């Protein structure tokens, strides 16, 4: 019980001291980027029944835009949560966007049923990022 | 294939065993977190199992989709806390293995 209490105490103290400081203010550019990338991603995934190679340029463009959004998020102070969210999106080993693009590449084409289901997942991923940004404190000059 | 209710009952039992075996020191919290996660994904899992039984999804696709739910949960957790928890991956890996092994035993 003592060990459990101590193990619980440290993360609670960590959250107490750093939890409030780790969220940045709302950023309009970041918000617009996430909306735009969500739209492009879902549009592209809809085409995943086609050969991957037929959409290489669109895939590269989408990945570039994700990278731009990720690098931009790293320029904003106290933005660890959003940065970590983009790291999930751009992790090819995850079952998120980049992981899906890797799957499409390895399978060449994806099935219609799987595409319908995975679009819901990817949409949820981006809705979480968008919602997080939208709920951040709005600066007085916005 | 057994009914989804049979699957769900077995899954809850297996999740409690998983929490007791691997997360004994925080078993109650682990069981609650697991049940919360399962509740959130229940409708999707039921639909996917039906699609699997109908041959419209492969087992590999089912695995990928369930893992996708893990990513959604991680993104939500990051939104709520603003921090990544170091044990999150380990916890979810074990939970997902439990879900998948229960699904494949009862569906296939």
gemmi code that builds the backbone of each chain (N, CA, C; Angstrom):
import gemmi

chains = {
    "A": [
        ("UNK", (0.847, -1.209, 0.000), (0.000, 0.000, 0.000), (0.875, 1.249, 0.000)),
        ("UNK", (1.977, 1.225, 0.788), (2.874, 2.373, 0.847), (3.541, 2.574, -0.508)),
        ("UNK", (3.964, 1.441, -1.105), (4.608, 1.518, -2.422), (3.648, 2.091, -3.451)),
        ("UNK", (2.376, 1.610, -3.404), (1.366, 2.101, -4.330), (1.158, 3.605, -4.143)),
        ("UNK", (1.084, 4.035, -2.882), (0.858, 5.451, -2.600), (1.992, 6.298, -3.150)),
        ("UNK", (3.238, 5.822, -2.932), (4.393, 6.565, -3.417), (4.404, 6.613, -4.934)),
        ("UNK", (4.041, 5.494, -5.581), (4.051, 5.442, -7.044), (2.986, 6.351, -7.618)),
        ("UNK", (1.902, 6.534, -6.872), (0.839, 7.414, -7.339), (1.182, 8.876, -7.072)),
        ("UNK", (1.956, 9.098, -5.978), (2.237, 10.475, -5.559), (3.077, 11.210, -6.584)),
        ("UNK", (4.116, 10.525, -7.106), (5.031, 11.213, -8.022), (4.319, 11.723, -9.276)),
        ("UNK", (3.571, 10.861, -9.995), (2.897, 11.394, -11.194), (1.887, 12.480, -10.868)),
        ("UNK", (1.223, 12.375, -9.700), (0.274, 13.419, -9.314), (0.985, 14.749, -9.078)),
        ("UNK", (2.133, 14.695, -8.375), (2.899, 15.917, -8.143), (3.409, 16.486, -9.460)),
        ("UNK", (3.847, 15.574, -10.353), (4.351, 16.005, -11.651), (3.261, 16.728, -12.415)),
        ("UNK", (2.052, 16.125, -12.421), (0.921, 16.743, -13.103), (0.560, 18.072, -12.463)),
        ("UNK", (0.629, 18.135, -11.126), (0.246, 19.353, -10.418), (1.167, 20.500, -10.808)),
        ("UNK", (2.476, 20.215, -10.838), (3.421, 21.299, -11.091), (3.537, 21.625, -12.575)),
        ("UNK", (3.390, 20.598, -13.441), (3.644, 20.832, -14.853), (2.398, 20.765, -15.710)),
        ("UNK", (1.315, 20.170, -15.160), (0.107, 20.000, -15.958), (-0.445, 21.312, -16.460)),
        ("UNK", (-0.571, 22.304, -15.548), (-1.159, 23.570, -15.955), (-0.252, 24.337, -16.883)),
        ("UNK", (1.079, 24.186, -16.735), (1.992, 24.994, -17.522), (2.220, 24.432, -18.897)),
        ("UNK", (1.729, 23.194, -19.201), (2.108, 22.534, -20.435), (1.170, 22.842, -21.582)),
        ("UNK", (0.143, 23.660, -21.411), (-0.811, 23.933, -22.483), (-0.643, 25.369, -22.948)),
        ("UNK", (-0.393, 25.489, -24.258), (-0.197, 26.810, -24.842), (-1.531, 27.508, -25.046)),
        ("UNK", (-1.464, 28.757, -25.461), (-2.675, 29.465, -25.869), (-3.128, 28.957, -27.243)),
        ("UNK", (-4.359, 29.258, -27.570), (-4.906, 28.924, -28.888), (-4.055, 29.575, -29.976)),
        ("UNK", (-3.827, 28.818, -31.045), (-3.059, 29.335, -32.178), (-3.862, 29.130, -33.455)),
        ("UNK", (-4.221, 30.206, -34.113), (-5.082, 30.139, -35.298), (-4.423, 29.382, -36.445)),
        ("UNK", (-3.125, 29.599, -36.625), (-2.414, 28.903, -37.707), (-2.440, 27.399, -37.480)),
        ("UNK", (-2.164, 27.009, -36.246), (-2.168, 25.578, -35.914), (-3.560, 24.982, -36.121)),
        ("UNK", (-4.561, 25.722, -35.719), (-5.945, 25.262, -35.872), (-6.292, 25.080, -37.355)),
        ("UNK", (-5.948, 26.093, -38.156), (-6.235, 26.015, -39.592), (-5.470, 24.865, -40.263)),
        ("UNK", (-4.227, 24.685, -39.832), (-3.424, 23.581, -40.391), (-4.093, 22.235, -40.125)),
        ("UNK", (-4.534, 22.018, -38.911), (-5.106, 20.709, -38.559), (-6.416, 20.466, -39.312)),
        ("UNK", (-7.208, 21.526, -39.487), (-8.453, 21.378, -40.253), (-8.155, 21.001, -41.700)),
        ("UNK", (-7.200, 21.703, -42.285), (-6.850, 21.478, -43.683), (-6.282, 20.078, -43.899)),
        ("UNK", (-5.405, 19.665, -42.990), (-4.784, 18.341, -43.129), (-5.827, 17.249, -42.947)),
        ("UNK", (-6.757, 17.436, -42.021), (-7.833, 16.446, -41.829), (-8.602, 16.263, -43.139)),
        ("UNK", (-8.986, 17.369, -43.755), (-9.754, 17.312, -44.999), (-8.970, 16.598, -46.095)),
        ("UNK", (-7.709, 16.965, -46.247), (-6.872, 16.338, -47.279), (-6.661, 14.857, -46.999)),
        ("UNK", (-6.464, 14.523, -45.736), (-6.222, 13.120, -45.360), (-7.424, 12.249, -45.677)),
        ("UNK", (-8.599, 12.697, -45.281), (-9.806, 11.898, -45.510), (-10.096, 11.765, -47.009)),
        ("UNK", (-9.842, 12.827, -47.734), (-10.036, 12.792, -49.187), (-9.090, 11.773, -49.827)),
        ("UNK", (-7.860, 11.772, -49.363), (-6.865, 10.851, -49.915), (-7.176, 9.396, -49.546)),
        ("UNK", (-7.558, 9.190, -48.295), (-7.862, 7.826, -47.837), (-9.020, 7.227, -48.638)),
        ("UNK", (-9.935, 8.080, -49.060), (-11.066, 7.617, -49.881), (-10.598, 6.962, -51.173)),
        ("UNK", (-9.373, 7.281, -51.576), (-8.847, 6.756, -52.839), (-7.965, 5.513, -52.625)),
        ("UNK", (-7.949, 4.980, -51.413), (-6.998, 3.919, -51.078), (-7.354, 2.565, -51.702)),
        ("UNK", (-8.475, 2.484, -52.395), (-8.768, 1.273, -53.159), (-7.965, 1.270, -54.468)),
        ("UNK", (-7.423, 2.429, -54.820), (-6.544, 2.538, -55.994), (-5.137, 2.089, -55.615)),
        ("UNK", (-4.315, 1.914, -56.625), (-2.906, 1.606, -56.369), (-2.224, 2.777, -55.682)),
        ("UNK", (-1.437, 2.442, -54.688), (-0.695, 3.453, -53.919), (0.133, 4.350, -54.835)),
        ("UNK", (0.775, 3.737, -55.802), (1.694, 4.477, -56.677), (0.971, 5.535, -57.515)),
        ("UNK", (-0.334, 5.336, -57.745), (-1.103, 6.301, -58.541), (-1.315, 7.615, -57.778)),
        ("UNK", (-1.075, 7.595, -56.477), (-1.347, 8.775, -55.647), (-0.093, 9.230, -54.884)),
        ("UNK", (1.052, 8.860, -55.407), (2.309, 9.156, -54.699), (2.489, 10.651, -54.433)),
        ("UNK", (2.187, 11.468, -55.442), (2.427, 12.909, -55.255), (1.491, 13.492, -54.192)),
        ("UNK", (0.240, 13.003, -54.173), (-0.706, 13.488, -53.141), (-0.261, 13.031, -51.753)),
        ("UNK", (0.227, 11.804, -51.685), (0.697, 11.270, -50.405), (1.888, 12.078, -49.908)),
        ("UNK", (2.815, 12.352, -50.820), (4.000, 13.127, -50.429), (3.599, 14.520, -49.958)),
        ("UNK", (2.641, 15.114, -50.644), (2.180, 16.451, -50.279), (1.530, 16.444, -48.897)),
        ("UNK", (0.721, 15.428, -48.633), (0.058, 15.315, -47.334), (1.089, 15.144, -46.222)),
        ("UNK", (2.043, 14.270, -46.451), (3.090, 14.031, -45.444), (3.878, 15.310, -45.188)),
        ("UNK", (4.133, 16.066, -46.242), (4.874, 17.322, -46.082), (4.077, 18.304, -45.218)),
        ("UNK", (2.787, 18.375, -45.487), (1.948, 19.290, -44.703), (1.874, 18.875, -43.238)),
        ("UNK", (1.836, 17.584, -42.977), (1.864, 17.102, -41.596), (3.188, 17.503, -40.943)),
        ("UNK", (4.263, 17.338, -41.671), (5.574, 17.686, -41.127), (5.658, 19.180, -40.820)),
        ("UNK", (5.095, 19.985, -41.705), (5.092, 21.433, -41.487), (4.303, 21.771, -40.218)),
        ("UNK", (3.145, 21.142, -40.074), (2.324, 21.384, -38.884), (3.049, 20.937, -37.623)),
        ("UNK", (3.701, 19.812, -37.712), (4.452, 19.289, -36.558), (5.600, 20.229, -36.180)),
        ("UNK", (6.373, 20.644, -37.184), (7.493, 21.536, -36.903), (6.990, 22.883, -36.370)),
        ("UNK", (5.856, 23.348, -36.889), (5.281, 24.597, -36.391), (4.866, 24.452, -34.934)),
        ("UNK", (4.274, 23.305, -34.605), (3.822, 23.093, -33.225), (4.996, 23.143, -32.254)),
        ("UNK", (6.174, 22.791, -32.737), (7.353, 22.776, -31.861), (7.896, 24.185, -31.622)),
        ("UNK", (7.435, 25.144, -32.415), (7.893, 26.521, -32.205), (7.064, 27.243, -31.149)),
        ("UNK", (5.955, 26.647, -30.742), (5.037, 27.285, -29.786), (5.406, 26.845, -28.376)),
        ("UNK", (5.588, 27.793, -27.460), (5.947, 27.432, -26.084), (4.845, 26.638, -25.393)),
        ("UNK", (5.231, 25.760, -24.476), (4.282, 24.993, -23.653), (3.273, 24.215, -24.499)),
        ("UNK", (3.750, 23.609, -25.544), (2.855, 22.935, -26.498), (3.097, 21.421, -26.551)),
        ("UNK", (3.535, 20.844, -25.420), (3.943, 19.436, -25.408), (2.822, 18.491, -25.805)),
        ("UNK", (1.584, 18.796, -25.387), (0.469, 17.909, -25.706), (0.225, 17.825, -27.200)),
        ("UNK", (0.163, 18.987, -27.849), (-0.075, 19.007, -29.296), (1.089, 18.377, -30.047)),
        ("UNK", (2.296, 18.653, -29.619), (3.468, 18.043, -30.264), (3.377, 16.524, -30.192)),
        ("UNK", (3.014, 16.011, -29.024), (2.900, 14.556, -28.853), (1.778, 13.987, -29.724)),
        ("UNK", (0.702, 14.769, -29.892), (-0.383, 14.310, -30.771), (0.104, 14.167, -32.213)),
        ("UNK", (0.845, 15.176, -32.679), (1.359, 15.085, -34.060), (2.365, 13.939, -34.206)),
        ("UNK", (3.075, 13.634, -33.147), (4.030, 12.521, -33.211), (3.312, 11.194, -33.400)),
        ("UNK", (2.124, 11.070, -32.842), (1.319, 9.861, -33.065), (0.848, 9.811, -34.519)),
        ("UNK", (0.385, 10.948, -35.015), (-0.114, 11.025, -36.402), (0.982, 10.636, -37.395)),
        ("UNK", (2.211, 11.100, -37.151), (3.298, 10.915, -38.118), (4.185, 9.701, -37.821)),
        ("UNK", (3.779, 8.884, -36.878), (4.533, 7.673, -36.561), (4.113, 6.545, -37.512)),
        ("UNK", (5.015, 6.067, -38.364), (4.624, 5.015, -39.316), (4.326, 3.674, -38.639)),
        ("UNK", (4.736, 3.538, -37.391), (4.450, 2.304, -36.643), (3.129, 2.375, -35.880)),
        ("UNK", (2.476, 3.534, -35.939), (1.194, 3.667, -35.245), (0.056, 3.225, -36.158)),
        ("UNK", (-1.120, 3.074, -35.574), (-2.322, 2.834, -36.374), (-3.063, 4.152, -36.516)),
        ("UNK", (-2.305, 5.152, -36.957), (-2.877, 6.444, -37.289), (-2.490, 6.765, -38.736)),
        ("UNK", (-2.463, 8.034, -39.100), (-2.365, 8.383, -40.513), (-1.133, 7.814, -41.219)),
        ("UNK", (0.052, 8.065, -40.679), (1.259, 7.598, -41.371), (1.332, 6.072, -41.365)),
        ("UNK", (0.863, 5.461, -40.329), (0.788, 4.005, -40.271), (-0.149, 3.479, -41.341)),
        ("UNK", (-1.258, 4.189, -41.549), (-2.217, 3.798, -42.586), (-1.594, 3.943, -43.979)),
        ("UNK", (-0.884, 5.041, -44.194), (-0.240, 5.237, -45.503), (0.804, 4.141, -45.762)),
        ("UNK", (1.505, 3.753, -44.709), (2.467, 2.652, -44.853), (1.755, 1.340, -45.185)),
        ("UNK", (0.606, 1.141, -44.558), (-0.170, -0.079, -44.834), (-0.625, -0.079, -46.289)),
        ("UNK", (-1.097, 1.065, -46.746), (-1.547, 1.189, -48.134), (-0.379, 0.860, -49.081)),
        ("UNK", (0.777, 1.376, -48.755), (1.961, 1.139, -49.588), (2.309, -0.353, -49.637)),
        ("UNK", (2.277, -0.994, -48.468), (2.678, -2.413, -48.428), (1.627, -3.320, -49.064)),
        ("UNK", (0.354, -2.952, -48.940), (-0.721, -3.770, -49.512), (-1.053, -3.366, -50.947)),
        ("UNK", (-0.526, -2.272, -51.399), (-0.769, -1.671, -52.713), (-2.165, -1.060, -52.821)),
        ("UNK", (-3.174, -1.823, -52.373), (-4.554, -1.313, -52.353), (-5.200, -1.753, -51.043)),
        ("UNK", (-6.219, -0.997, -50.617), (-6.953, -1.366, -49.409), (-8.405, -1.681, -49.766)),
        ("UNK", (-9.038, -2.487, -48.926), (-10.418, -2.903, -49.217), (-11.406, -1.788, -48.898)),
        ("UNK", (-12.530, -1.811, -49.590), (-13.540, -0.776, -49.408), (-14.086, -0.712, -48.002)),
        ("UNK", (-14.361, -1.874, -47.407), (-14.891, -1.898, -46.046), (-13.876, -1.329, -45.064)),
        ("UNK", (-12.626, -1.733, -45.220), (-11.573, -1.240, -44.329), (-11.412, 0.275, -44.483)),
        ("UNK", (-11.483, 0.761, -45.703), (-11.360, 2.203, -45.942), (-12.471, 2.958, -45.219)),
        ("UNK", (-13.702, 2.460, -45.316), (-14.833, 3.125, -44.648), (-14.612, 3.189, -43.145)),
        ("UNK", (-14.129, 2.110, -42.575), (-13.934, 2.067, -41.124), (-12.747, 2.918, -40.696)),
        ("UNK", (-11.679, 2.873, -41.473), (-10.469, 3.583, -41.049), (-10.637, 5.096, -41.190)),
        ("UNK", (-11.482, 5.513, -42.119), (-11.751, 6.955, -42.244), (-12.374, 7.503, -40.959)),
        ("UNK", (-13.220, 6.697, -40.321), (-13.828, 7.127, -39.055), (-12.759, 7.293, -37.982)),
        ("UNK", (-11.813, 6.369, -37.956), (-10.734, 6.436, -36.969), (-9.850, 7.658, -37.192)),
        ("UNK", (-9.444, 7.843, -38.432), (-8.552, 8.967, -38.738), (-9.270, 10.293, -38.476)),
        ("UNK", (-10.545, 10.349, -38.808), (-11.333, 11.549, -38.515), (-11.348, 11.809, -37.005)),
        ("UNK", (-11.511, 10.763, -36.211), (-11.491, 10.916, -34.746), (-10.146, 11.431, -34.263)),
        ("UNK", (-9.085, 10.911, -34.862), (-7.737, 11.379, -34.486), (-7.630, 12.889, -34.685)),
        ("UNK", (-8.027, 13.319, -35.870), (-7.889, 14.752, -36.160), (-8.883, 15.593, -35.375)),
        ("UNK", (-10.072, 15.066, -35.149), (-11.043, 15.819, -34.341), (-10.500, 16.068, -32.944)),
        ("UNK", (-9.741, 15.126, -32.423), (-9.151, 15.294, -31.093), (-8.108, 16.406, -31.098)),
        ("UNK", (-7.286, 16.431, -32.141), (-6.268, 17.488, -32.251), (-6.944, 18.845, -32.413)),
        ("UNK", (-7.939, 18.898, -33.294), (-8.645, 20.155, -33.569), (-9.369, 20.639, -32.320)),
        ("UNK", (-10.032, 19.710, -31.640), (-10.774, 20.071, -30.432), (-9.841, 20.583, -29.345)),
        ("UNK", (-8.703, 19.923, -29.208), (-7.721, 20.348, -28.206), (-7.283, 21.784, -28.476)),
        ("UNK", (-6.954, 22.062, -29.729), (-6.515, 23.408, -30.084), (-7.637, 24.423, -29.851)),
        ("UNK", (-8.833, 24.043, -30.227), (-9.951, 24.978, -30.135), (-10.306, 25.314, -28.679)),
        ("UNK", (-10.008, 24.369, -27.789), (-10.356, 24.586, -26.377), (-9.263, 25.318, -25.601)),
        ("UNK", (-8.159, 25.612, -26.245), (-7.092, 26.345, -25.556), (-7.538, 27.778, -25.325)),
        ("UNK", (-6.918, 28.368, -24.345), (-7.266, 29.748, -23.996), (-6.984, 30.667, -25.174)),
        ("UNK", (-8.008, 31.483, -25.511), (-7.857, 32.409, -26.618), (-7.132, 33.657, -26.139)),
        ("UNK", (-6.063, 34.073, -26.838), (-5.384, 35.308, -26.468), (-6.318, 36.490, -26.591)),
        ("UNK", (-6.104, 37.522, -25.839), (-7.008, 38.664, -25.827), (-7.061, 39.390, -27.155)),
        ("UNK", (-5.950, 39.273, -27.940), (-5.916, 39.998, -29.205), (-6.416, 39.156, -30.366)),
        ("UNK", (-7.042, 37.928, -30.090), (-7.585, 37.076, -31.173), (-9.052, 37.298, -31.452)),
    ],
    "B": [
        ("UNK", (-20.364, -18.855, -34.544), (-19.892, -17.717, -33.746), (-20.854, -17.472, -32.590)),
        ("UNK", (-20.289, -17.267, -31.415), (-21.139, -16.967, -30.264), (-21.644, -15.549, -30.405)),
        ("UNK", (-22.632, -15.191, -29.543), (-23.179, -13.849, -29.640), (-22.174, -12.829, -29.125)),
        ("UNK", (-22.446, -11.558, -29.461), (-21.572, -10.499, -28.997), (-21.619, -10.399, -27.481)),
        ("UNK", (-22.767, -10.701, -26.899), (-22.900, -10.666, -25.433), (-21.942, -11.672, -24.792)),
        ("UNK", (-21.884, -12.883, -25.362), (-20.945, -13.896, -24.852), (-19.522, -13.367, -24.914)),
        ("UNK", (-19.191, -12.772, -26.057), (-17.848, -12.220, -26.241), (-17.571, -11.152, -25.193)),
        ("UNK", (-18.531, -10.258, -24.982), (-18.297, -9.141, -24.066), (-18.119, -9.617, -22.635)),
        ("UNK", (-18.943, -10.586, -22.237), (-18.827, -11.120, -20.879), (-17.448, -11.753, -20.683)),
        ("UNK", (-17.035, -12.551, -21.664), (-15.716, -13.190, -21.582), (-14.613, -12.141, -21.571)),
        ("UNK", (-14.787, -11.075, -22.378), (-13.769, -10.031, -22.468), (-13.588, -9.328, -21.127)),
        ("UNK", (-14.677, -8.982, -20.467), (-14.581, -8.307, -19.165), (-13.836, -9.201, -18.170)),
        ("UNK", (-14.151, -10.502, -18.197), (-13.459, -11.443, -17.313), (-11.966, -11.463, -17.610)),
        ("UNK", (-11.643, -11.538, -18.891), (-10.232, -11.595, -19.287), (-9.498, -10.296, -18.953)),
        ("UNK", (-10.180, -9.178, -19.070), (-9.572, -7.888, -18.744), (-9.274, -7.804, -17.251)),
        ("UNK", (-10.171, -8.305, -16.442), (-9.929, -8.295, -14.991), (-8.729, -9.180, -14.650)),
        ("UNK", (-8.608, -10.294, -15.345), (-7.452, -11.182, -15.140), (-6.173, -10.483, -15.577)),
        ("UNK", (-6.220, -9.823, -16.729), (-5.082, -9.073, -17.240), (-4.647, -8.014, -16.232)),
        ("UNK", (-5.603, -7.275, -15.695), (-5.287, -6.218, -14.740), (-4.674, -6.803, -13.466)),
        ("UNK", (-5.201, -7.923, -13.021), (-4.699, -8.543, -11.787), (-3.299, -9.113, -11.992)),
        ("UNK", (-3.085, -9.727, -13.170), (-1.800, -10.376, -13.424), (-0.681, -9.364, -13.632)),
        ("UNK", (-0.960, -8.339, -14.471), (0.111, -7.457, -14.942), (0.174, -6.127, -14.199)),
        ("UNK", (-0.958, -5.719, -13.610), (-1.019, -4.391, -13.013), (-1.559, -4.495, -11.600)),
        ("UNK", (-1.038, -5.473, -10.881), (-1.620, -5.821, -9.594), (-1.659, -4.650, -8.615)),
        ("UNK", (-0.642, -3.829, -8.638), (-0.577, -2.742, -7.654), (-1.614, -1.655, -7.926)),
        ("UNK", (-2.063, -1.557, -9.155), (-3.083, -0.551, -9.456), (-4.277, -1.229, -10.118)),
        ("UNK", (-4.582, -2.442, -9.639), (-5.574, -3.287, -10.297), (-6.915, -2.596, -10.465)),
        ("UNK", (-7.419, -1.982, -9.403), (-8.751, -1.376, -9.494), (-8.774, -0.271, -10.558)),
        ("UNK", (-7.727, 0.570, -10.542), (-7.669, 1.645, -11.535), (-7.514, 1.062, -12.939)),
        ("UNK", (-6.686, 0.012, -13.052), (-6.463, -0.600, -14.370), (-7.748, -1.209, -14.907)),
        ("UNK", (-8.504, -1.865, -14.027), (-9.775, -2.473, -14.463), (-10.740, -1.380, -14.887)),
        ("UNK", (-10.822, -0.307, -14.100), (-11.740, 0.784, -14.443), (-11.338, 1.448, -15.755)),
        ("UNK", (-10.034, 1.727, -15.910), (-9.556, 2.330, -17.153), (-9.840, 1.410, -18.342)),
        ("UNK", (-9.630, 0.115, -18.128), (-9.874, -0.844, -19.205), (-11.347, -0.877, -19.567)),
        ("UNK", (-12.210, -0.902, -18.538), (-13.654, -0.945, -18.802), (-14.115, 0.334, -19.497)),
        ("UNK", (-13.548, 1.477, -19.104), (-13.890, 2.743, -19.764), (-13.514, 2.683, -21.238)),
        ("UNK", (-12.318, 2.154, -21.497), (-11.862, 2.040, -22.878), (-12.774, 1.096, -23.654)),
        ("UNK", (-13.118, -0.035, -23.050), (-13.976, -1.003, -23.727), (-15.358, -0.419, -24.009)),
        ("UNK", (-15.882, 0.332, -23.053), (-17.184, 0.960, -23.259), (-17.141, 1.911, -24.442)),
        ("UNK", (-16.035, 2.662, -24.533), (-15.897, 3.632, -25.614), (-15.803, 2.944, -26.974)),
        ("UNK", (-15.225, 1.756, -27.008), (-15.022, 1.097, -28.308), (-16.044, 0.021, -28.593)),
        ("UNK", (-16.968, -0.219, -27.647), (-17.877, -1.373, -27.739), (-18.659, -1.396, -29.047)),
        ("UNK", (-19.284, -0.282, -29.412), (-20.107, -0.265, -30.623), (-19.269, -0.551, -31.860)),
        ("UNK", (-18.077, 0.054, -31.894), (-17.196, -0.172, -33.043), (-16.744, -1.630, -33.090)),
        ("UNK", (-16.363, -2.187, -31.973), (-15.892, -3.576, -31.929), (-17.011, -4.529, -32.361)),
        ("UNK", (-18.216, -4.246, -31.910), (-19.347, -5.100, -32.298), (-19.552, -5.060, -33.814)),
        ("UNK", (-19.495, -3.860, -34.370), (-19.668, -3.724, -35.814), (-18.545, -4.431, -36.552)),
        ("UNK", (-17.300, -4.294, -36.062), (-16.161, -4.922, -36.734), (-16.230, -6.442, -36.657)),
        ("UNK", (-16.668, -6.962, -35.523), (-16.779, -8.421, -35.392), (-17.838, -8.974, -36.343)),
        ("UNK", (-18.909, -8.195, -36.523), (-19.935, -8.607, -37.487), (-19.347, -8.617, -38.898)),
        ("UNK", (-18.610, -7.576, -39.226), (-17.986, -7.509, -40.551), (-16.970, -8.638, -40.734)),
        ("UNK", (-16.271, -8.971, -39.664), (-15.318, -10.086, -39.717), (-16.040, -11.394, -39.978)),
        ("UNK", (-17.128, -11.599, -39.254), (-17.897, -12.842, -39.414), (-18.500, -12.936, -40.815)),
        ("UNK", (-18.815, -11.771, -41.407), (-19.387, -11.748, -42.757), (-18.318, -11.830, -43.838)),
        ("UNK", (-17.064, -11.834, -43.426), (-15.967, -11.923, -44.394), (-15.622, -10.603, -45.059)),
        ("UNK", (-16.151, -9.506, -44.507), (-15.890, -8.205, -45.127), (-14.656, -7.540, -44.548)),
        ("UNK", (-14.188, -8.055, -43.436), (-12.934, -7.599, -42.836), (-12.066, -8.815, -42.585)),
        ("UNK", (-10.767, -8.640, -42.775), (-9.846, -9.732, -42.448), (-9.430, -9.606, -40.975)),
        ("UNK", (-8.826, -10.654, -40.431), (-8.345, -10.595, -39.040), (-7.263, -9.534, -38.896)),
        ("UNK", (-6.445, -9.420, -39.925), (-5.385, -8.412, -39.907), (-5.977, -7.009, -39.879)),
        ("UNK", (-7.039, -6.787, -40.670), (-7.690, -5.475, -40.685), (-8.352, -5.199, -39.335)),
        ("UNK", (-8.964, -6.225, -38.736), (-9.573, -6.058, -37.416), (-8.523, -5.641, -36.395)),
        ("UNK", (-7.374, -6.307, -36.411), (-6.287, -5.951, -35.482), (-5.885, -4.494, -35.657)),
        ("UNK", (-5.760, -4.096, -36.896), (-5.318, -2.722, -37.189), (-6.339, -1.714, -36.662)),
        ("UNK", (-7.619, -2.009, -36.881), (-8.665, -1.083, -36.440), (-8.705, -0.966, -34.911)),
        ("UNK", (-8.584, -2.095, -34.229), (-8.590, -2.046, -32.762), (-7.372, -1.277, -32.258)),
        ("UNK", (-6.243, -1.473, -32.888), (-5.054, -0.685, -32.520), (-5.268, 0.795, -32.828)),
        ("UNK", (-6.038, 1.076, -33.886), (-6.367, 2.462, -34.194), (-7.141, 3.128, -33.067)),
        ("UNK", (-7.968, 2.348, -32.401), (-8.720, 2.873, -31.261), (-7.772, 3.260, -30.138)),
        ("UNK", (-6.675, 2.509, -30.024), (-5.666, 2.854, -29.026), (-5.100, 4.233, -29.314)),
        ("UNK", (-4.846, 4.532, -30.588), (-4.280, 5.834, -30.941), (-5.268, 6.954, -30.596)),
        ("UNK", (-6.561, 6.702, -30.863), (-7.575, 7.695, -30.504), (-7.552, 7.931, -28.997)),
        ("UNK", (-7.472, 6.851, -28.240), (-7.452, 6.976, -26.775), (-6.219, 7.744, -26.309)),
        ("UNK", (-5.078, 7.482, -26.919), (-3.851, 8.193, -26.539), (-3.962, 9.671, -26.871)),
        ("UNK", (-4.531, 9.974, -28.032), (-4.703, 11.375, -28.403), (-5.643, 12.079, -27.435)),
        ("UNK", (-6.697, 11.384, -27.015), (-7.626, 11.972, -26.048), (-6.940, 12.196, -24.719)),
        ("UNK", (-6.128, 11.248, -24.305), (-5.429, 11.388, -23.031), (-4.476, 12.566, -23.078)),
        ("UNK", (-3.799, 12.733, -24.203), (-2.894, 13.869, -24.351), (-3.669, 15.176, -24.294)),
        ("UNK", (-4.870, 15.161, -24.855), (-5.702, 16.358, -24.826), (-6.111, 16.680, -23.393)),
        ("UNK", (-6.432, 15.651, -22.628), (-6.925, 15.884, -21.273), (-5.813, 16.260, -20.300)),
        ("UNK", (-4.626, 15.704, -20.504), (-3.564, 15.938, -19.536), (-2.486, 16.872, -20.060)),
        ("UNK", (-2.369, 16.961, -21.370), (-1.288, 17.738, -21.960), (0.061, 17.046, -21.831)),
        ("UNK", (0.065, 15.808, -21.310), (1.317, 15.081, -21.102), (1.161, 13.656, -21.606)),
        ("UNK", (2.257, 13.054, -22.019), (2.251, 11.637, -22.392), (2.665, 10.818, -21.171)),
        ("UNK", (1.946, 9.780, -20.860), (2.289, 8.954, -19.710), (3.167, 7.791, -20.158)),
        ("UNK", (4.268, 7.585, -19.474), (5.246, 6.595, -19.960), (4.725, 5.165, -19.959)),
        ("UNK", (3.800, 4.823, -19.094), (3.307, 3.443, -19.051), (2.125, 3.214, -19.974)),
        ("UNK", (1.701, 4.256, -20.713), (0.488, 4.142, -21.500), (0.610, 3.073, -22.579)),
        ("UNK", (1.725, 3.092, -23.309), (1.919, 2.117, -24.377), (1.888, 0.699, -23.819)),
        ("UNK", (2.582, 0.511, -22.706), (2.663, -0.832, -22.140), (1.281, -1.317, -21.717)),
        ("UNK", (0.524, -0.457, -21.085), (-0.827, -0.807, -20.629), (-1.717, -1.152, -21.807)),
        ("UNK", (-1.717, -0.320, -22.837), (-2.598, -0.538, -23.972), (-2.186, -1.758, -24.788)),
        ("UNK", (-0.895, -2.013, -24.879), (-0.456, -3.213, -25.596), (-1.057, -4.454, -24.963)),
        ("UNK", (-0.976, -4.525, -23.650), (-1.536, -5.671, -22.945), (-3.039, -5.757, -23.089)),
        ("UNK", (-3.699, -4.601, -23.010), (-5.160, -4.567, -23.127), (-5.592, -4.999, -24.531)),
        ("UNK", (-4.888, -4.511, -25.533), (-5.237, -4.871, -26.904), (-5.016, -6.356, -27.163)),
        ("UNK", (-3.949, -6.898, -26.632), (-3.712, -8.338, -26.777), (-4.866, -9.120, -26.172)),
        ("UNK", (-5.368, -8.649, -25.033), (-6.488, -9.327, -24.370), (-7.734, -9.260, -25.239)),
        ("UNK", (-8.010, -8.083, -25.793), (-9.191, -7.928, -26.640), (-9.097, -8.833, -27.867)),
        ("UNK", (-7.954, -8.793, -28.542), (-7.796, -9.558, -29.771), (-7.844, -11.054, -29.511)),
        ("UNK", (-7.184, -11.513, -28.474), (-7.166, -12.962, -28.210), (-8.569, -13.458, -27.854)),
        ("UNK", (-9.330, -12.634, -27.122), (-10.701, -13.016, -26.790), (-11.558, -13.044, -28.045)),
        ("UNK", (-11.375, -12.041, -28.905), (-12.169, -11.958, -30.135), (-11.893, -13.159, -31.032)),
        ("UNK", (-10.644, -13.478, -31.216), (-10.308, -14.548, -32.150), (-10.734, -15.920, -31.622)),
        ("UNK", (-10.713, -16.117, -30.319), (-11.141, -17.398, -29.762), (-12.634, -17.595, -29.927)),
        ("UNK", (-13.388, -16.526, -29.802), (-14.837, -16.679, -29.799), (-15.460, -16.513, -31.183)),
        ("UNK", (-14.749, -15.793, -32.072), (-15.321, -15.521, -33.385), (-14.909, -16.564, -34.397)),
        ("UNK", (-13.657, -16.980, -34.317), (-13.133, -17.857, -35.372), (-13.252, -19.328, -34.985)),
    ],
}
model = gemmi.Model(1)
for chain_id, residues in chains.items():
    chain = gemmi.Chain(chain_id)
    for i, (resn, *xyz) in enumerate(residues, 1):
        res = gemmi.Residue()
        res.name, res.seqid = resn, gemmi.SeqId(i, " ")
        for name, pos in zip(("N", "CA", "C"), xyz):
            atom = gemmi.Atom()
            atom.name, atom.element = name, gemmi.Element(name[0])
            atom.pos, atom.b_iso = gemmi.Position(*pos), 0.0
            res.add_atom(atom)
        chain.add_residue(res)
    model.add_chain(chain)
structure = gemmi.Structure()
structure.add_model(model)
structure.setup_entities()
